[in-house]
Structure formats: C-alpha cells, structure tokens
Amino acid sequence: MLTTGPRGTKDILPDTSGHWQYVEKTIREVCRNFAYHEIRTPIFEHTELFLRGIGETTDIVEKEMYTFTDRGKRNITLRPENTASVVRSYLENKLYAGPQPTKLFYIGPMFRYDRPQAGRYRQFHQFGIEAIGAHGPTIDAEIISLAVELLNKLGLNELKLLINSVGCPECRPVYRTKLQEFFRDKVSHLCSDCQSRYDRNPMRILDCKNETCAEHSQGAPHMVDCLCSDCSNHFTGLKDLLTAAGISFVLNPRLVRGLDYYTKTAFEIQYSPLGAQSAVCGGGRYDGLIAECGGQPTPGIGFAIGIERVLLALEKQELLPFINNAIDVFVAPLGAETQAASFELLTELRHAGIAADMDFMNRSLKAQMKYANKYPAKFVALIGQDELAQNKVMLKNMETGSQNLIDRAELVHMIIEEMEK
C-alpha cells in the first residue's frame, strides 16, 4: 500500500521531533566540551568499503546490508554503520595532515535488514564518535567518559559499562587456536552460521545470539588470558584510567562486539531498565582498519549510540522534556480585504524574531480564536475592517483575556516589551 511505509521504518512526526532535537542538542553540547567536531558522510558507499572495513564474516555483511547495483553498474550499499565511511573520508580528504588525533562525531541514519523490534528499525539513527591517530589507552578512556557523560546528562544513570580486550594480530592467533580446540567437539551442535565461523573466525561464535550456541560456548577460553604484553598493558592502563575518572566497569570476557575490525579495547554500555535488550552504546578500538582501507597503519577508536534506543529509554523513564510549541502572536484577519495588511504584519513580526502565524483558511473569528488556543498563542492580533481603516490592531492577551486597541506602528515594539516582562 502506498499509504504504508516500508517495514522497519518510522516517521518522525512533529509531536516527537522536538525530542530528537533535544537529544541532538545535548550531543552537540557534550561533543563541543570534549573538542569533537561534526562530520557528515554520504548515506551510500561502494560495497567493497564495508566488505573490507566491517568484515565478511559479520552478520552485518552476510545478512543485513542493503546492497544494489546502480545504473552505472557499480555495487553500492546503504551504510549499515559509519566508522568505515569516516575512515574513508579521513583518508580521501587527508584529515591526517591536520592536528592529531582527529576527533570527529556524526549523527545520521543507518540501514540494516534486521528483524524490527522496540527501538530497533531497518532505518535507524546513530550518534557516533571516532578518534583517529592516538595509540595509548587515554583516548579510549576519554571516549568512554564522553559516552557516560552524555547518557548521564540525558538523565540515564543506571548504566553498566562492560569492557574487554579482543587482542591484536599478534596475540589473536593464539586465542583462535585455543577457541578451535575448545569448539572442535561441539561444532556439529552449533548453528549453521557458527559452523561456518569455526574455520573463518571462531571468535564470532561468542557473539552468536542462538541459545544453543551460547550454551555450548560456556567455559570457552578468555581472550584476556592470551593477550600479548602490549595488549595486556593497554588494557591495564584503561582500567586504571577509568578508575581514576570514577567510572565503574565490569569485565566481560565474552564481549567481542559484532564487527571484525575491533582490536584491543571493546566496550558496551547497558541501561538496565530497558530489560533484555539493554545495550545503548557499543564501541572499541580499530587499529588495523585505516590500513585495511588503504591508508598507513593508524590507530583509531570509536563508539555508536542508537538514538531510537536512547529515546525509548528516556520515554520509559519519563525523562523526555516538555516541548513547548507555543507561538507568540496569532494574526487573525477578518475578511478578504484585511488579508494583505495581516500578512504584512505577520512578516514584520517574524522579521523582529517573534514566533507568529496567521489564519490561512478564512475561518470565522470564533474558529480562529479556538485555533489560536490550540497552539497556544500568547497574543492574538485581530485586524478587521474598522482596525484597518484606523490603522490599528486589536491585541488580545490570551492568558488574561484583556484586549486593547493598539496603533499599528507601535504593535511590534509593544509585543517585544510584553514578552520581556
């Protein structure tokens, strides 16, 4: 049906868009305080970017991407996440030539063909952070601190931070071998996806949501027990920094995240009042991604927060602010001959920075007053034939009910004075 949007999409209507603006405004304030700057990348990219950047063994690439061939026979994908796009832009636009690290944030829609559920859609919106160019754990602690600061500022305080280290190309092969040894006798009991992952990327088995796979992965070896000295020192440093910042955390050795590009730090922030689907933020370090996308070896770390998930949490906890859609003045013309003068007044009010509207439906005076109350409007400026002839306006205060005949030339100044009281 043409009157129904595609499954997994949702219109953001005027009565809720103010809540989105509130969250986005808070995001921009926090990012400014942390010296992160906005980047806006295209909604679609060459498919190869995500194949190389995200990893061919991930659920995103194998099952969830919206991919098509355009009229130029190019293979194009709607972005399922934005880190790969930011890295591509970082390289293409030579952002590495500026002061390092490069600290960026983005807000925008992503696309994944997934099963829609509460707070999760096929077109969804993410706020994300990317910090590129810094090696040490201090930048890891900073972006985790930024995420916690943002969620706390929005009023979400019952947060649980989970952290893990997923190692690096030096120590991960050791872990890979141990995982394959652990799962060797269990492969036949795993889902078809995990049977495929056993040879390609056994760490991904730990991230499987299948209950049988989760059951058979109990007791699997931990990556933290296989870390090389560099990864171990990095992880210890992160824990010390978070402790120094007063940020509590829980070690979760099964946390591997859903993207192949992660190295060393992986983390997730959960908001327990959301129940089983409690994750609101996830991220990690990706020291090999820039080189994988064609650049020089460069470290990076980032996270993404689902805005729909945050709004759902704020709604459930009754933390969304009241959005005031009131206007200052409603101009009420009476009769066709007063339309031009009314529109002239409307234009003057708006030029003066006064929120104003007028009747465009040729309603009766009673209907116009009722409509003005629905906004609500603080004042109604009525122009009838008598007012037009005298070059005056009848101004009614909708709160007190008082009304006065005002000289047309003095009206804007008078309204500004009333609003400043």
C-alpha positions in Angstrom: 0.0 0.0 0.0 1.2 3.5 -0.9 -0.1 4.7 2.5 2.1 2.4 4.5 5.9 2.9 4.8 8.3 0.0 4.3 8.6 -2.4 7.3 11.2 -1.4 9.7 10.9 2.4 9.1 9.2 5.0 11.2 8.1 8.6 10.5 9.4 11.2 13.0 6.3 13.3 13.4 6.1 17.0 14.6 4.9 16.0 18.0 8.1 13.9 18.6 10.7 15.7 16.5 11.3 18.1 19.4 12.6 15.2 21.5 15.0 14.3 18.7 16.2 17.9 18.7 16.7 17.8 22.4 18.9 14.7 22.2 20.8 16.1 19.3 21.4 19.4 21.0 22.7 17.6 24.1 25.0 15.5 21.9 26.4 18.7 20.3 27.0 20.4 23.6 28.9 17.4 25.1 30.9 16.9 21.9 31.9 20.6 22.0 33.1 20.2 25.6 35.2 17.3 24.6 36.5 19.1 21.4 35.0 16.7 18.9 33.8 18.1 15.5 31.0 17.0 13.3 31.5 15.1 10.0 28.7 14.2 7.6 29.4 11.3 5.2 27.2 10.0 2.2 24.4 7.7 3.0 25.7 5.2 0.4 29.2 3.9 -0.3 30.9 1.4 -2.6 30.1 -2.0 -1.2 33.7 -3.0 -1.0 34.3 -0.4 1.7 32.1 -2.4 4.1 33.3 -5.8 3.0 36.9 -4.8 3.8 36.1 -2.5 6.7 33.4 -4.4 8.7 34.5 -7.9 7.8 32.9 -10.6 5.5 32.2 -12.9 8.4 30.0 -10.5 10.3 26.2 -10.7 10.4 26.0 -7.2 9.0 27.8 -8.1 5.8 26.4 -11.7 5.5 22.8 -10.9 6.2 21.9 -7.3 6.8 23.2 -4.9 4.2 21.1 -3.1 1.7 23.1 -3.6 -1.5 22.2 -2.8 -5.1 23.7 -2.2 -8.5 23.3 1.4 -9.7 22.8 2.5 -13.3 26.5 2.7 -13.8 26.9 -1.0 -12.8 28.5 0.0 -9.6 27.9 -2.1 -6.5 26.5 0.3 -3.8 25.5 -0.2 -0.2 23.4 2.0 2.1 25.7 2.5 5.1 25.0 -0.1 7.8 27.4 1.8 10.2 29.5 4.9 9.8 33.0 4.1 11.1 34.1 2.7 7.7 32.7 5.8 6.0 34.5 8.1 8.4 37.8 6.3 7.8 37.3 6.5 4.0 36.7 10.3 4.4 39.7 10.6 6.7 41.9 9.2 4.0 40.3 10.8 1.0 40.3 14.3 2.5 43.7 13.9 4.1 42.5 14.7 7.6 45.7 13.1 8.9 47.5 16.2 7.7 45.8 18.3 10.5 46.4 18.2 14.2 46.3 14.7 15.7 44.3 12.9 16.9 41.5 13.7 14.6 38.4 13.8 16.8 35.0 13.5 15.0 31.4 12.9 15.7 28.4 12.1 13.4 24.6 11.9 13.7 22.6 10.2 10.9 20.6 7.3 9.5 22.0 3.8 9.0 20.4 0.9 7.3 20.3 -2.8 8.2 17.9 -5.6 7.1 17.1 -6.9 10.5 14.0 -8.0 12.4 12.3 -4.9 13.7 11.6 -4.7 17.4 11.2 -2.0 20.1 13.7 0.8 19.5 15.3 -1.1 16.5 14.4 -0.4 12.9 15.8 -1.1 9.5 16.4 2.6 9.0 17.8 3.7 12.3 19.8 6.6 13.6 23.2 6.7 15.3 25.3 9.2 17.1 29.0 8.1 16.9 32.4 9.2 17.9 35.7 8.5 16.1 39.1 9.4 17.4 41.9 8.6 15.0 45.7 8.8 15.5 46.3 8.1 19.2 47.8 4.9 20.4 47.5 4.9 24.2 44.6 3.9 26.5 44.0 7.5 27.5 41.9 8.2 24.3 40.0 5.0 25.0 39.1 6.3 28.5 38.2 9.7 27.0 35.6 8.4 24.6 34.1 6.0 27.2 33.9 9.0 29.5 32.2 11.0 26.8 29.5 8.3 26.3 28.9 8.1 30.0 28.8 11.9 30.3 26.2 12.2 27.5 23.9 9.4 28.9 24.1 10.9 32.4 23.3 14.3 31.1 20.2 13.0 29.4 19.2 11.5 32.8 20.2 7.9 32.3 22.1 7.0 35.4 21.5 3.2 35.9 24.4 2.4 33.5 26.5 -0.7 33.3 29.8 -0.4 31.5 31.2 -3.7 30.2 34.8 -3.8 28.9 37.1 -6.5 27.4 40.2 -6.7 25.3 39.9 -8.6 22.0 43.7 -8.6 21.4 45.7 -7.8 18.3 47.0 -9.6 15.2 50.0 -10.7 17.3 48.1 -12.5 20.1 44.8 -13.3 18.5 46.1 -16.3 16.5 46.9 -17.9 19.9 43.4 -17.3 21.0 42.0 -18.5 17.7 43.8 -21.9 18.1 42.5 -22.3 21.7 38.9 -21.5 20.6 39.1 -24.0 17.8 40.4 -26.6 20.1 37.6 -25.8 22.6 34.8 -26.0 19.9 36.2 -28.9 17.9 33.9 -31.5 19.5 31.0 -29.1 19.6 30.9 -27.8 16.0 28.1 -30.2 15.0 25.8 -28.8 17.7 26.3 -25.1 16.6 24.1 -23.2 14.2 25.0 -23.2 10.6 26.5 -19.7 10.8 28.7 -20.7 13.7 29.8 -23.9 11.9 31.0 -21.6 9.1 32.7 -19.3 11.6 34.6 -22.1 13.2 37.2 -22.0 10.4 36.9 -18.4 9.3 36.6 -16.5 12.6 35.8 -18.6 15.7 35.7 -15.5 18.0 32.4 -14.6 16.3 30.9 -17.7 17.8 31.0 -16.0 21.2 28.8 -13.2 19.8 26.1 -15.6 18.5 22.6 -14.9 19.9 21.5 -18.5 19.3 20.7 -20.1 22.7 22.3 -23.5 21.8 25.5 -21.8 20.6 25.6 -19.7 23.8 25.1 -22.9 25.9 27.9 -24.7 24.1 30.3 -21.8 24.4 30.1 -21.8 28.2 33.6 -22.3 29.5 35.3 -21.1 26.4 38.8 -19.7 26.9 39.1 -16.0 27.5 41.0 -13.6 25.3 42.4 -11.7 28.3 44.4 -14.9 29.2 46.1 -14.8 25.7 47.0 -11.2 25.4 50.5 -10.1 24.4 52.4 -7.8 26.7 51.4 -4.7 24.6 47.6 -5.5 24.7 47.8 -6.5 28.4 49.5 -3.2 29.3 47.0 -1.3 27.3 44.1 -3.0 29.0 45.6 -2.4 32.4 46.1 1.2 31.6 42.5 1.6 30.5 41.2 0.1 33.7 43.4 2.4 35.8 42.2 5.5 33.9 38.5 4.6 34.3 39.1 4.0 38.0 40.8 7.4 38.2 37.9 9.1 36.5 35.4 7.4 38.9 33.8 5.3 36.1 32.8 1.9 37.4 33.0 -1.1 35.0 32.6 -4.8 34.7 35.0 -7.1 33.0 33.2 -9.3 30.4 35.5 -11.8 28.7 32.7 -12.8 26.2 32.3 -9.3 24.9 33.7 -9.3 21.3 31.2 -6.9 19.6 29.8 -7.6 16.2 32.5 -6.1 13.9 35.7 -7.7 12.7 37.8 -4.5 12.8 38.0 -4.3 16.6 41.4 -4.6 18.3 42.3 -4.3 22.0 39.5 -2.3 23.7 35.9 -3.4 23.2 33.1 -2.0 25.4 29.4 -1.8 25.7 27.1 0.4 27.9 23.8 -1.1 29.1 20.8 0.6 30.6 19.2 -2.0 32.8 15.6 -0.5 32.8 15.3 -1.4 29.1 15.3 -5.1 30.1 16.8 -7.9 27.9 17.7 -5.5 25.0 19.5 -3.1 27.3 22.5 -2.1 25.2 22.5 1.6 24.3 26.2 2.1 23.3 28.9 0.0 21.9 32.4 0.5 20.6 36.0 -0.3 20.5 39.5 0.2 19.1 40.2 -0.5 15.4 44.0 -0.1 15.0 44.0 -2.1 11.7 41.1 -0.5 9.9 42.8 2.5 8.3 45.5 0.3 6.8 42.8 -2.2 5.6 41.1 0.7 3.8 44.3 1.7 2.0 46.0 4.1 4.4 49.1 4.0 6.5 48.8 2.0 9.8 47.0 4.4 12.1 45.2 3.7 15.4 41.6 4.6 16.0 38.8 4.1 18.4 35.1 4.9 18.4 31.6 4.1 19.5 28.0 4.3 18.3 24.8 5.1 20.3 21.4 4.2 18.8 19.3 7.3 19.1 16.0 5.4 18.9 17.2 3.2 21.8 18.1 6.3 23.9 14.7 7.9 23.2 12.9 4.7 24.2 14.9 4.6 27.5 14.1 8.3 28.1 10.4 7.7 27.4 10.2 4.7 29.6 11.7 6.6 32.5 9.6 9.7 31.8 12.8 11.8 31.2 11.7 13.4 28.0 11.3 17.2 28.4 8.1 19.0 27.7 8.4 20.5 24.2 6.9 24.0 24.0 5.3 24.6 20.5 3.6 27.8 21.6 3.8 30.9 19.4 3.9 34.5 20.5 1.3 36.0 18.2 -1.5 34.7 16.1 -2.7 37.2 13.5 -6.5 36.9 12.8 -7.7 38.7 9.7 -11.4 39.3 9.3 -12.5 39.5 5.7 -10.6 39.3 2.4 -9.8 43.0 2.4 -7.7 42.6 5.5 -5.5 39.7 4.2 -2.8 41.9 2.8 -2.4 44.0 5.9 -2.5 40.9 8.1 0.2 39.2 6.0 2.3 42.4 6.1 2.0 42.4 10.0 2.9 38.7 10.1 6.0 39.3 8.0 7.1 42.2 10.3 6.6 40.2 13.4 8.7 37.3 12.1 11.5 39.7 11.0 11.6 41.0 14.6 12.2 37.5 15.8 8.7 36.9 17.1 7.2 33.5 16.6 3.9 34.2 14.7 1.3 32.6 12.5 -2.0 33.6 10.9 -5.2 32.1 9.6 -5.0 30.8 6.1 -8.4 29.0 6.0 -10.8 32.0 6.0 -12.2 30.9 9.4 -14.7 32.8 11.4 -13.4 34.9 14.3 -14.7 32.2 16.8 -12.9 29.4 14.9 -9.7 31.5 14.7 -9.7 32.1 18.4 -10.2 28.4 19.1 -7.3 27.6 16.7 -5.0 30.2 18.4 -5.7 28.5 21.7 -4.6 25.1 20.4 -1.0 26.4 19.7 -1.3 28.0 22.3 -0.6 31.6 21.3 0.2 34.3 23.9 -1.4 37.1 21.9 -4.0 37.4 19.1 -3.6 40.4 16.8 -7.0 40.9 15.2 -7.4 43.1 12.1 -11.0 43.8 10.9 -12.4 46.5 8.6 -12.6 49.0 11.5 -9.0 48.3 12.6 -7.8 48.5 9.0 -9.5 51.9 8.5 -7.9 53.3 11.7 -4.5 51.8 11.1 -4.8 49.9 14.4 -4.8 46.4 15.7 -6.9 44.8 18.4 -4.4 42.9 20.6 -5.8 40.3 23.0 -3.7 38.7 25.8 -4.8 35.1 25.7 -3.8 34.4 29.3 -5.6 37.3 31.0 -8.3 37.8 28.4 -7.7 41.6 28.3 -7.7 43.3 24.9 -6.6 46.8 23.7 -6.7 48.7 20.5 -3.1 49.5 19.6 -1.6 51.7 16.9 -0.3 49.6 14.1 3.1 51.3 14.2 3.6 50.5 17.9 2.4 46.9 17.9 5.7 45.1 17.3 7.6 47.2 20.0 4.8 46.6 22.5 4.8 42.8 22.0 8.5 42.7 22.5 8.2 44.7 25.7 5.4 42.3 26.9 7.5 39.2 26.1 10.5 40.6 28.1 8.4 41.1 31.3 
